[in-house]
Amino acid sequence: MSSKVKDDYSDIIDRPYPFRLKKPRMSISNRAAQFSPFAALSGYEAAIQETARLTSEKIELGEDSIVQLNEQLKKVMEGLDERQKFSITYFVADGKKLGGKYVKATGEVKKIDEFERTVVMSDKTIIPIADILEIEES
């Protein structure tokens, strides 16, 4: 039977295409690109990476730590005129998910705003006093 099928098409198999093409034929590499994989769920990979990103919880200070932090803030207030450098470790909340991370800012303290309850560094970094974990002299 296979020889019969071959015989049925043998008269047209080597003939040129009878119709005129309006557009040039697509190359084999372009034709193969039509079947390449694609991202059916756009943004899925970014969502997975965001979920995998780790954040820390904010450490709640005990009474002893708060008293010690207040003493350190007094030292900072006294050192404002002396242009002393301090390293302040504070919590920065994450904008996308629960938690955040601890950041250390080092430099001169420009002022302590008691009304806003913030520490303003000379590089214009504003640190909420409630988010401060520790203060060290540099």
C-alpha positions as CSV (number, residue, x, y, z in Angstrom):
1,M,0.0,0.0,0.0
2,S,2.8,2.4,0.7
3,S,4.0,2.1,-2.9
4,K,0.6,3.0,-4.1
5,V,0.5,6.2,-2.0
6,K,3.9,7.1,-3.4
7,D,2.6,6.5,-6.9
8,D,-0.4,8.7,-6.3
9,Y,1.7,11.8,-5.6
10,S,4.7,11.1,-7.8
11,D,3.2,13.3,-10.6
12,I,3.1,16.5,-8.4
13,I,5.8,16.0,-5.9
14,D,8.6,17.7,-7.9
15,R,6.5,20.5,-9.4
16,P,6.9,24.1,-8.3
17,Y,4.2,25.8,-6.3
18,P,1.6,27.0,-8.8
19,F,0.4,30.2,-7.0
20,R,2.2,33.5,-6.8
21,L,3.2,34.4,-3.2
22,K,2.3,37.9,-2.0
23,K,4.8,37.8,0.8
24,P,8.3,36.2,0.9
25,R,8.5,32.8,2.7
26,M,9.4,32.8,6.3
27,S,12.8,31.6,7.2
28,I,13.1,28.3,9.2
29,S,14.5,30.1,12.3
30,N,11.6,32.6,12.3
31,R,9.2,29.7,11.8
32,A,10.7,27.9,14.8
33,A,10.4,31.0,17.0
34,Q,6.6,30.8,16.7
35,F,6.7,27.7,18.8
36,S,9.2,28.8,21.5
37,P,8.0,28.9,25.1
38,F,6.5,32.0,26.5
39,A,5.4,33.3,30.0
40,A,1.8,32.4,30.2
41,L,1.5,34.0,33.7
42,S,3.2,37.4,33.4
43,G,4.6,38.6,36.8
44,Y,4.5,35.1,38.3
45,E,8.3,34.9,38.6
46,A,8.5,38.3,40.3
47,A,5.8,37.3,42.7
48,I,7.7,34.1,43.6
49,Q,10.9,36.1,44.2
50,E,9.0,38.7,46.4
51,T,7.6,35.9,48.5
52,A,11.0,34.3,48.9
53,R,12.6,37.6,50.1
54,L,13.2,37.5,53.8
55,T,12.3,40.3,56.2
56,S,13.0,40.7,59.9
57,E,10.6,41.5,62.7
58,K,11.0,44.6,64.8
59,I,12.6,43.9,68.1
60,E,10.6,45.2,71.0
61,L,12.9,46.7,73.7
62,G,12.5,45.9,77.3
63,E,12.5,48.6,80.1
64,D,16.2,48.3,80.8
65,S,17.0,48.7,77.1
66,I,14.7,51.8,76.8
67,V,16.5,53.4,79.9
68,Q,19.9,52.7,78.3
69,L,18.7,54.1,75.0
70,N,17.5,57.3,76.7
71,E,20.9,57.7,78.3
72,Q,22.6,57.3,75.0
73,L,20.2,59.9,73.5
74,K,21.2,62.3,76.2
75,K,24.9,61.8,75.3
76,V,24.0,62.5,71.7
77,M,22.2,65.7,72.7
78,E,25.3,66.8,74.7
79,G,27.6,65.9,71.8
80,L,25.6,68.1,69.2
81,D,27.9,71.1,69.8
82,E,31.1,68.9,69.7
83,R,30.2,67.5,66.2
84,Q,30.7,64.0,67.5
85,K,30.0,61.0,65.2
86,F,27.5,58.3,66.2
87,S,26.4,55.0,64.7
88,I,22.6,54.5,65.0
89,T,21.0,51.1,64.3
90,Y,17.3,51.5,63.5
91,F,14.4,49.6,62.0
92,V,13.1,50.4,58.5
93,A,9.7,48.9,57.7
94,D,9.3,47.1,54.3
95,G,6.9,48.8,52.0
96,K,5.6,45.6,50.4
97,K,5.3,43.0,53.1
98,L,5.2,42.6,56.9
99,G,8.5,43.2,58.7
100,G,11.6,45.1,57.5
101,K,15.3,45.3,58.2
102,Y,17.8,47.0,60.5
103,V,20.0,49.7,59.0
104,K,23.0,51.4,60.5
105,A,23.5,55.1,59.9
106,T,26.9,56.6,60.8
107,G,27.7,60.3,61.0
108,E,27.1,63.5,62.8
109,V,23.7,64.1,64.4
110,K,22.4,67.5,63.3
111,K,19.5,67.7,65.7
112,I,17.0,65.8,67.8
113,D,13.5,66.9,67.2
114,E,11.6,66.2,70.5
115,F,8.2,67.2,69.0
116,E,8.4,64.9,66.0
117,R,10.4,62.3,68.1
118,T,13.1,62.0,65.4
119,V,16.9,62.2,65.1
120,V,18.1,64.1,62.1
121,M,21.6,63.2,60.8
122,S,23.9,65.7,59.0
123,D,23.2,63.8,55.7
124,K,19.5,64.6,56.2
125,T,18.6,61.0,57.2
126,I,15.5,61.2,59.5
127,I,15.4,58.4,62.1
128,P,12.2,57.9,64.3
129,I,13.3,57.5,67.9
130,A,10.8,54.6,68.4
131,D,12.7,52.6,65.7
132,I,16.2,53.0,67.2
133,L,17.7,49.8,68.5
134,E,21.1,51.1,69.6
135,I,23.4,54.1,69.5
136,E,27.2,53.8,69.5
137,E,29.9,56.5,69.5
138,S,32.1,56.3,66.5
